[in-house]
Amino acid sequence: MSIAVDLNRCQGYAQCAFLAPEIFTMHGDEALLYDPDADEAQREKLAQAAAACPVQAILVDAVDEPAEAVPGAR
């Protein structure tokens, strides 16, 4: 399972750090640190963190999408 965070979109609301502190950590007031290769056992916490992000900056399994799941992909 992989995680991608659009750090240009992230505004430092820290909802992810509150919901999944094992994966997301705030460094200072605005810098987000995270583990891009989280354990599969943390999938539910990651889904909650992604859903709680006010700017929708968190994508779970962003890199692991199979080609057939992408519209128009061959």
Secondary structure, 3 states (H helix, E strand, C coil): CCEEECCCCCCCCCHHHHHCCCCEEEECCCEEEECCCCCHHHHHHHHHHHHHCCCCCEEECCCCCCHHHCCCCC
